[in-house]
């Protein structure tokens, strides 16, 4: 679980601002790359895929989020609970969201990620907007 926490601590406070800052992008990318497996995969929820994110991505991080961040003036992720789901699996609950570019409206939603570890590194992250679905994917149901 410690590696997952270190990985999440490397994430930017605001994804939109970090994406616009080359130095912040390089810092984050370097820190996160040290904690992920060479064959790392990031699996998006269907809602993100419908809005332009690839179903499966890896590095670099901002290419994965890509156009999905465009409606946001700010975007952040707050991690609220870490659950050891068994050997090599960690379930993380989060609240995600930000303010929109057009109206400055605050949008938030609950989310979860299932982190799978291999060789002491994060091998994959599967993201979910349905926490029950995430619990099932982590083997907790």
C-alpha positions in Angstrom: 0.0 0.0 0.0 2.9 2.4 0.6 3.9 2.4 -3.0 0.3 3.4 -4.0 0.4 6.3 -1.5 3.7 7.5 -2.8 2.4 7.3 -6.3 -0.7 9.4 -5.4 1.4 11.9 -3.5 3.3 12.6 -6.8 0.1 13.6 -8.6 -0.5 17.4 -9.1 -2.8 19.4 -6.9 -4.4 20.7 -10.1 -4.2 18.6 -13.2 -5.0 21.5 -15.6 -2.3 23.8 -14.1 0.2 21.0 -14.1 -0.5 20.2 -17.7 0.2 23.8 -18.7 3.5 23.8 -16.8 6.4 21.9 -18.5 8.5 21.7 -15.3 5.6 20.4 -13.2 4.8 17.8 -16.0 8.4 16.6 -16.0 8.6 16.4 -12.2 5.4 14.5 -11.9 6.2 12.2 -14.8 9.7 11.4 -13.4 8.3 10.6 -9.9 5.5 8.5 -11.2 7.6 6.6 -13.7 9.9 5.4 -10.8 6.8 3.8 -9.1 5.3 2.1 -12.1 6.1 -1.2 -13.9 7.6 -0.9 -17.4 4.4 -2.6 -18.7 2.1 -0.2 -16.8 -1.5 0.1 -17.9 -4.2 2.6 -17.0 -7.7 1.4 -17.6 -10.4 4.1 -18.0 -14.0 3.9 -17.0 -16.5 3.9 -19.9 -17.6 7.5 -19.2 -14.0 8.8 -19.8 -13.6 6.7 -23.0 -16.8 8.2 -24.3 -15.3 11.7 -23.7 -12.1 11.0 -25.5 -9.7 9.1 -23.2 -8.3 5.9 -24.5 -9.7 2.7 -22.9 -6.1 1.7 -22.0 -3.1 4.0 -21.7 0.2 4.2 -20.0 2.7 7.0 -20.1 2.9 9.9 -20.6 0.1 10.8 -18.2 -1.3 13.9 -19.8 -1.7 12.2 -23.2 -3.9 9.7 -21.4 -6.2 12.4 -19.9 -5.9 14.3 -23.2 -9.0 16.1 -24.3 -11.0 14.8 -21.4 -9.5 17.7 -19.3 -10.5 20.4 -21.7 -13.8 21.4 -20.2 -12.1 22.0 -16.8 -10.5 25.3 -15.6 -9.2 23.3 -12.6 -9.2 19.5 -11.9 -8.2 17.7 -8.8 -8.3 14.3 -7.1 -8.7 13.8 -3.4 -8.0 10.3 -2.1 -10.2 9.4 0.9 -9.7 5.8 1.7 -7.1 3.1 1.1 -8.1 -0.6 1.4 -5.8 -3.6 1.3 -7.7 -5.9 -1.0 -5.3 -8.9 -0.8 -1.9 -9.7 -2.1 -0.8 -7.1 -4.7 -4.2 -5.3 -4.8 -5.2 -1.9 -3.3 -8.5 -0.2 -3.6 -8.5 3.6 -3.3 -11.6 5.7 -3.0 -11.5 9.3 -4.2 -13.5 12.4 -4.8 -12.6 14.0 -8.2 -13.7 17.1 -10.0 -13.1 20.7 -10.6 -14.5 23.9 -12.0 -15.6 24.2 -15.6 -14.1 26.6 -18.1 -17.4 28.0 -19.4 -19.3 28.8 -16.3 -16.9 28.1 -13.4 -19.3 25.5 -12.1 -17.9 23.1 -9.5 -18.4 19.5 -10.5 -17.4 16.6 -8.2 -18.1 12.9 -8.1 -17.0 9.8 -6.2 -14.6 7.5 -7.9 -12.3 4.5 -7.1 -9.2 2.9 -8.5 -8.0 -0.7 -8.3 -4.2 -0.7 -8.1 -2.4 -4.0 -9.0 1.2 -4.4 -8.0 3.9 -6.6 -9.6 7.6 -6.8 -8.7 7.1 -4.0 -6.1 5.8 -1.5 -8.6 2.3 -0.5 -9.8 1.5 -2.7 -12.8 -2.0 -1.4 -13.5 -4.7 1.0 -12.4 -8.3 0.4 -13.2 -10.5 3.5 -12.7 -14.2 3.3 -11.8 -17.0 5.8 -11.2 -19.1 3.1 -9.5 -17.5 2.1 -6.1 -19.4 -1.2 -6.0 -18.0 -2.1 -9.4 -14.5 -1.2 -8.1 -15.0 -3.4 -4.9 -16.0 -6.3 -7.1 -12.9 -5.8 -9.4 -10.7 -5.8 -6.3 -12.2 -9.1 -5.2 -14.0 -7.6 -2.1 -17.5 -8.8 -2.9 
